[in-house]
């Protein structure tokens, strides 16, 4: 059955979410995150799209984008294919990395525009990975607060701040207040509620079990060797099969059978 065509946004603005297949990790270290942002910037220059926000988590990412000179699906496919190539080259893996095509929702009014920015920035906070929204390095939050010239080439913050106030200093102050307001925002899909551990805690435990093997390589190991590793993860109290599957990029069925 053919996929249903996306409904075009009247404003041209979309909230996008892309996640790993089987909720596996797609960003294992800072280099992976920087690679993705570099590809995003390259495609921004190529298509003249505008970027209003981002947050890279370990197994998914959020973007707030205004479509450029080409259809957004084409742009996102190019970014995805390029990142998977870099990932496979780095980790010596092959095959799919992302789950299906990206999810998106249209952002048609100013109130929801600001809500999506806040939702994106608060992802790490609600997942328990930071205590303040601007502590997460791989989101656009800190650059709204303290502009960095290099990153500002990627972030188009003035459009968002202009929705808050015509006075730049006042806009930044009011934006920060709004951005840090406790809320129950639900945009696209809230993944944070599924975690029992933070990704950092779970990753450390799993890395100790792997004894030098890269996380990204586990799914490609011989069956017996992989099964032994999965069996060990089941013996760690507090480490759920759901999270192990997400981090290692394997199915929960494989884990349960190990």
Residue, then its C-alpha position, 0 to 999 in steps of 0.5 A: x500500500x503506497x504511503x500517504x503523501x504529507x500534507x504541506x505546511x502553509x507556513x512551510x515550517x515543520x517539526x521533524x523527528x527521526x529515530x533509530x531502527x528498533x530505537x537503537x542509538x544513532x549518536x554514540x559520541x560527540x563526533x557523531x553529533x557533530x557529523x550530523x550538524x555538519x550535514x545539516x548545515x551543508x544542506x541548509x546552504x544547498x537548499x536555503x532552508x531555515x533552521x529554528x531548533x534542534x536536539x540530538x538525543x542518543x536514539x532520536x533527534x528533533x528539528x524545527x525547519x522551514x522548507x527550502x528550495x526543494x521538497x523537505x522529504x528530498x532534503x531529509x533523505x539526503x541528510x539521512x543517507x549521508x549520515x548513515x554512510x558516515x556512521x557505517x564507515x566509522x563503525x564498520x557496520x552496514x544496513x539500516x540505521x533509521x526507523x522508516x522515514x522521518x515523522x513530521x507535523x506542520x507548525x502553522x501558528x506562532x503559539x505552537x511554533x514557540x511550544x515546539x521550540x520549548x518541547x525540543x529544548x526540554x527533551x533532555x530535561x524531561x529524560x532526566x539527562x540534565x538539570x537545566x535545559x541549557x546544559x545539554x550540549x547538542x541542542x540549540x538552546x544554549x545558542x539562543x541564550x548565548x550566541x556562538x558565531x559558528x553555530x549561528x550560521x546553522x541557527x536562525x534564531x532571530x525569526x523565533x525571537x522576533x515572535x516574542x518581542x521587537x526588542x532584542x534584549x527583551x525578546x531573549x529574556x522573555x524567550x528564556x522564561x518561556x523556554x524554561x516554564x514547566x509544562x506538559x507539552x506533547x509534540x509528535x511523540x514523547x520518548x522520554x517516559x520510556x527510560x528507566x535509566x538515563x542513556x548515559x547510565x545505561x551506556x556505561x553499564x553496557x560498555x563495561x559488559x562489552x569489554x572493548x567491543x564497540x556498541x555499534x558492532x554488537x548487532x553484527x557479531x556472530x550469533x553465539x557471541x552476540x547471544x552471550x553479550x545479550x545474556x549478560x545484559x539480562x543479569x544487570x538489575x535495573x537494565x530493561x530489555x527495552x533499553x538494551x534493545x534500543x542502545x544495541x540496535x537489536x530486537x527484544x526477541x533476540x534478547x529474550x531468547x538469549 
